[in-house]
Amino acid sequence: MVTPEQNESISHIANYLAMNDAKQYTFQIMRSYGFQYDPDSSESENLIIFIQHYCSDPGKEDFIDAMTVLIGNYDLTEVELERVDYNLQNLGYMLEEGMVVEIPKEDDFYEFLEQCLRDPEALKAEGGAYDGALLTLTEGLMENDEDFTLIDYGCGEGRLLFALSHIPKVIKKHITYVGVDVDEEHLEALSAKIKESGFESEFKSCTVMNLQDFFEAGLDADYIFMVNVLHEIPLNELPKLIKDLESMVKKDGVMLIHEMRELIEGEMRFVSWDEEDIDEQFKNTSFNVNVRSYNSRSGIPLLNVHLNREGTTSTALEEIEGNLDNMIKNKLKRIEEELKEIEDSGDELRIRRYGYLLMLKRNIELQYAQFVREKLSDSKKEE
Ligand SMILES: C[S@@+](CC[C@H](N)C(=O)[O-])C[C@H]1O[C@@H](n2cnc3c(N)ncnc32)[C@H](O)[C@@H]1O
């Protein structure tokens, strides 16, 4: 009996095989099993019937062997081969040295096939055995065949670097990685980890910098990643930071922001962002903004922002500050509307959200007051 989950996997495998070069091998296997094609069905429908039939057949081990051969024959590129190996190792079917220890049987086989043959887009989106959210972020890197500089702004103890260490070696050797953080302890811990792990030899280079060295270094970045950092930047410091980072991103380079749309523990002082805030904040800058909101598999609300730098013109600080001002005003308005709506509804199930919004409102107001104070004192100095 095929479960709905298995059926979904089978459809995925069949569609993938039907769309790729692997089709020829698969049809060879189908023929050798005497499978009768239904001329009125599409290739992938035929494949689904075939896989379902053989996976629920008592003699399925032959089929499993044949499919294993198919995977071995499939003409994978170097990058894809590394991905397959990585998946196999994570599923426990291959040792790190590349030796296959076990051929998966029965139910696991569906997962095995799916993991091996998953198309790159699906793999990146779902993350496989990697950190899904970070893998999605690194997807743009997979096409690089030239050297590039990647800045991990607010690197912490290097979660992004460790995610990057799993991407194919052929890409890693092009990466100049620079981890930057305000917290010196994080930087020390990350430096020690880089030494221990041997990343220095895997990447083109791998360094960490404090804020002062970083802003003095005048780097040209192809990518700036900010992973779970934006909510920690006080709003009054943000315009200058955006301006400085914008000037470091090369033409056609990308700044990537990844955040939780709602901070699970509320987190004192911090301000979470949503799509509208991002659109407002980066309006009329040199970035072309592409924002995506989605929930992780475990239901965490996430925000993924690609800022593609289209030109080299730099945005005036006043413009970025003006955007921030509008962003905050509109955000506060939306928060107040939602608070009122929850009050009017009397819905006790929304009490947690209500508390979250109250704290968010307070955090924004405190930071906004600081921003306004600084602006006033700047304008007094100018007079
Ligand atoms: C939640 S942690 C995320 C760390 C890492 N990016 C990750 O995803 O695991 C936020 C990091 O941002 C750093 N940070 C906060 N404010 C910063 C600033 N103004 N400039 C640079 N880093 C900052 C913190 O020290 C911390 O390491």
The ligand as a MOL file (V3000), in Angstrom:
LIG
                    3D

  0  0  0     0  0            999 V3000
M  V30 BEGIN CTAB
M  V30 COUNTS 27 29 0 0 0
M  V30 BEGIN ATOM
M  V30 1 C 21.0280 36.7610 16.2730 0
M  V30 2 S 22.7130 36.9080 16.0090 0 CHG=1
M  V30 3 C 22.8860 36.1790 14.4240 0
M  V30 4 C 24.2650 35.6680 14.1850 0
M  V30 5 C 24.4490 34.9440 12.8570 0
M  V30 6 N 24.2810 35.8080 11.7250 0
M  V30 7 C 23.5260 33.7530 12.7770 0
M  V30 8 O 22.6210 33.7580 11.9540 0
M  V30 9 O 23.7130 32.8410 13.5460 0 CHG=-1
M  V30 10 C 22.9180 38.6310 15.6490 0
M  V30 11 C 24.3630 39.0430 15.4930 0
M  V30 12 O 24.4070 40.3860 15.0460 0
M  V30 13 C 25.4720 41.0460 15.7280 0
M  V30 14 N 25.2100 42.4900 15.6950 0
M  V30 15 C 24.2930 43.1990 16.3880 0
M  V30 16 N 24.3610 44.4940 16.0800 0
M  V30 17 C 25.3450 44.6210 15.1530 0
M  V30 18 C 25.9270 45.7390 14.4570 0
M  V30 19 N 25.4740 46.9770 14.6270 0
M  V30 20 N 26.9180 45.4880 13.6000 0
M  V30 21 C 27.3920 44.2340 13.4230 0
M  V30 22 N 26.8920 43.1580 14.0580 0
M  V30 23 C 25.8990 43.3510 14.9170 0
M  V30 24 C 25.4150 40.4250 17.1080 0
M  V30 25 O 26.6240 40.5950 17.8320 0
M  V30 26 C 25.1440 38.9750 16.7810 0
M  V30 27 O 26.3040 38.2530 16.5770 0
M  V30 END ATOM
M  V30 BEGIN BOND
M  V30 1 1 1 2
M  V30 2 1 2 3
M  V30 3 1 2 10
M  V30 4 1 3 4
M  V30 5 1 4 5
M  V30 6 1 5 6
M  V30 7 1 5 7
M  V30 8 2 7 8
M  V30 9 1 7 9
M  V30 10 1 10 11
M  V30 11 1 11 12
M  V30 12 1 11 26
M  V30 13 1 12 13
M  V30 14 1 13 14
M  V30 15 1 13 24
M  V30 16 1 14 15
M  V30 17 1 14 23
M  V30 18 2 15 16
M  V30 19 1 16 17
M  V30 20 1 17 18
M  V30 21 2 17 23
M  V30 22 1 18 19
M  V30 23 2 18 20
M  V30 24 1 20 21
M  V30 25 2 21 22
M  V30 26 1 22 23
M  V30 27 1 24 25
M  V30 28 1 24 26
M  V30 29 1 26 27
M  V30 END BOND
M  V30 END CTAB
M  END
